[in-house]
Amino acid sequence: MRLQFRPTKEEEKKKKKNQREAPKNRACWVIEWVIGERPYRPKELDYSYLLEFTTKLHGVSQGEKLFSCILPEFQKELLYNNLVIACLDKGMIRLSLAYMKKMRELGHPISHLIFNRLIILYSSPSHRKAITRILRQMRADKVDPHVSTYNILMKIEANQHNIEGLVKVFGDMKRAQVEPNEISFCILATAHAMARLYTVCDAYVEAVEKSTERK
């Protein structure tokens, strides 16, 4: 009779991690092959994917080394935005801000996704004052807030059970003429339901249904 041993929790964790990273590894290998063998001339998007996968799999330092080796003609908006986002995903805020400063010097537009991540990183009650500065910088950089930006701001207020703050952000969103989506209405409906304001909640539930019907 053959003995079978159950894998330890550590072994199971390692196996799941390998399974998650396998598609990224394969994608990274394909892009490296394209750039190395050049079956066609790689474009900025190809380098952008390689940079994204490299930083996720091997860390920011390897991503920076790769970035420095890429031809200057491809070191544009897309690559810089990806590099900053990769730094923020690793919690390297100071390095991210340094690259953002470089982007301003070069005249590269900064993506709203970068500001979204900064807002999330500073969303804890002890750091929330920084969000005002982030939004101010967003305006200074002439980056229009995306619907996802307002959704993040509303979710922060909802998590604090601050209905007044939540409604204020929604009002700012409408004044900026940013169209709310079903996620926006879901946040509003859930927050009002938690506050037992069921009539208002029902109105937002209807708005969710209408939003999904339009799609």
C-alpha positions in Angstrom: 0.0 0.0 0.0 1.4 3.4 -1.0 1.5 6.0 1.6 0.1 9.4 0.7 1.1 12.5 2.6 -1.0 15.6 2.7 0.9 18.8 1.7 1.6 21.3 4.4 -0.1 24.7 4.5 3.2 26.2 3.4 3.4 23.8 0.4 -0.2 24.5 -0.6 0.4 28.3 -0.4 3.5 28.0 -2.6 1.6 25.8 -5.1 -1.2 28.4 -5.4 1.3 31.2 -5.8 3.0 29.3 -8.6 -0.3 28.7 -10.3 -1.2 32.4 -10.1 2.2 33.5 -11.4 2.4 30.9 -14.2 0.3 32.9 -16.8 2.4 36.1 -16.0 5.7 34.1 -16.4 4.5 32.7 -19.8 3.4 36.2 -20.9 6.7 37.7 -19.8 8.6 34.9 -21.7 6.6 35.6 -24.9 7.2 39.3 -24.8 10.9 38.8 -24.0 11.1 36.5 -27.0 9.3 39.0 -29.3 11.8 41.8 -28.2 14.8 39.5 -28.5 14.0 37.7 -31.7 12.2 40.6 -33.3 9.7 38.7 -35.5 8.3 42.2 -35.9 9.4 45.6 -34.7 8.3 45.9 -31.0 6.1 48.8 -30.1 5.7 50.9 -27.0 2.8 48.7 -25.9 5.1 45.6 -26.0 7.7 47.2 -23.8 4.9 48.4 -21.5 3.7 44.8 -21.0 7.2 43.6 -20.4 7.8 46.3 -17.9 4.5 45.6 -16.1 5.2 41.8 -15.8 8.9 42.3 -14.8 8.0 44.6 -11.9 5.2 42.3 -10.7 7.4 39.1 -10.9 10.9 40.4 -10.1 10.3 43.7 -8.2 10.7 47.4 -8.9 14.5 47.4 -9.1 14.5 45.0 -12.0 11.7 47.0 -13.6 13.9 50.2 -13.3 16.9 48.3 -14.9 14.7 47.2 -17.8 13.3 50.7 -18.2 16.8 52.2 -18.4 17.6 49.7 -21.2 14.6 50.5 -23.4 15.2 52.9 -26.3 14.5 56.5 -25.5 11.9 56.6 -28.3 9.7 54.2 -26.3 10.2 55.9 -22.9 7.0 57.8 -23.1 3.8 58.4 -21.3 2.7 54.7 -21.3 5.9 53.3 -19.9 6.3 56.0 -17.3 2.7 55.6 -16.1 3.2 51.8 -15.8 6.4 52.3 -13.8 4.8 54.7 -11.4 1.8 52.4 -10.9 4.2 49.5 -10.3 6.0 51.5 -7.6 2.7 52.5 -5.9 1.6 48.8 -6.0 4.7 48.0 -3.9 4.1 50.9 -1.6 7.1 52.9 -2.8 5.5 56.3 -2.7 8.6 58.5 -2.6 10.0 56.8 -5.7 6.6 57.2 -7.4 6.5 60.9 -6.7 10.1 61.2 -8.1 9.0 59.6 -11.4 5.9 61.8 -11.5 8.1 64.9 -11.2 10.2 63.5 -14.0 7.1 63.1 -16.1 6.1 66.7 -15.6 9.6 67.8 -16.6 9.3 65.8 -19.8 5.7 66.9 -20.5 4.2 63.4 -20.2 0.5 63.3 -19.1 -0.1 61.5 -15.8 -2.9 59.0 -15.7 -5.9 59.3 -13.3 -5.0 55.7 -12.3 -1.9 57.0 -10.5 -3.9 59.5 -8.5 -6.5 56.8 -7.8 -3.8 54.6 -6.2 -2.4 57.5 -4.2 -5.9 58.2 -2.8 -6.3 54.5 -1.8 -2.9 54.5 -0.1 -3.9 57.5 1.9 -7.4 56.4 2.6 -6.9 55.5 6.3 -8.4 57.9 8.8 -5.0 58.9 10.1 -3.8 59.9 6.6 -6.9 61.2 4.9 -5.8 64.9 5.1 -3.3 64.0 2.3 -6.2 63.3 -0.1 -7.0 67.0 -0.3 -3.4 67.6 -1.5 -3.6 64.8 -4.0 -6.8 66.2 -5.5 -5.2 69.7 -5.6 -2.2 68.2 -7.4 -4.5 66.4 -9.8 -6.1 69.7 -10.8 -2.6 71.3 -11.1 -1.6 68.5 -13.5 -4.8 69.1 -15.4 -5.9 65.5 -14.9 -9.7 65.2 -15.0 -11.1 63.0 -12.3 -12.5 59.8 -13.7 -15.7 58.1 -12.5 -13.5 55.6 -10.7 -11.8 58.4 -8.8 -15.2 59.6 -7.5 -16.2 56.0 -6.7 -13.1 55.6 -4.5 -13.8 58.9 -2.7 -17.4 57.9 -2.1 -16.3 54.4 -0.8 -13.9 56.1 1.7 -16.8 58.2 3.0 -19.2 55.1 3.0 -16.6 53.1 5.0 -16.6 55.8 7.6 -20.5 55.8 7.6 -20.3 59.5 6.7 -23.5 60.0 4.7 -23.0 63.8 4.6 -19.5 63.4 3.1 -20.7 60.7 0.7 -23.5 63.0 -0.6 -21.0 65.9 -0.9 -18.7 63.8 -3.1 -21.6 62.7 -5.3 -22.6 66.4 -5.6 -19.0 67.2 -6.7 -19.2 64.4 -9.2 -22.4 65.8 -10.8 -21.0 69.4 -10.8 -17.9 68.1 -12.6 -20.3 66.5 -15.2 -18.9 63.1 -14.6 -21.5 60.4 -15.4 -22.0 58.0 -12.4 -22.0 54.3 -13.2 -23.6 51.3 -11.5 -20.8 51.1 -9.0 -21.4 54.7 -8.0 -25.1 53.9 -7.3 -24.3 50.6 -5.5 -22.0 52.5 -3.1 -24.8 55.1 -2.5 -27.5 52.4 -2.1 -25.5 50.3 0.3 -24.4 53.3 2.5 -28.0 54.5 2.8 -29.2 51.0 3.6 -26.6 50.7 6.4 -27.9 54.0 7.7 -31.4 52.7 7.6 -32.5 55.3 5.1 -34.4 52.8 3.0 -36.4 55.2 0.9 -33.3 56.9 -0.4 -31.7 53.5 -0.8 -34.5 52.3 -3.0 -34.1 55.3 -5.3 -30.4 54.4 -5.8 -31.3 50.7 -6.4 -33.6 51.9 -9.2 -30.7 54.0 -10.6 -28.5 50.9 -10.5 -31.1 48.9 -12.6 -31.4 51.8 -15.1 -27.7 52.1 -15.4 -27.3 48.4 -16.2 -30.2 48.5 -18.6 -28.6 51.2 -20.6 -25.6 48.9 -21.3 
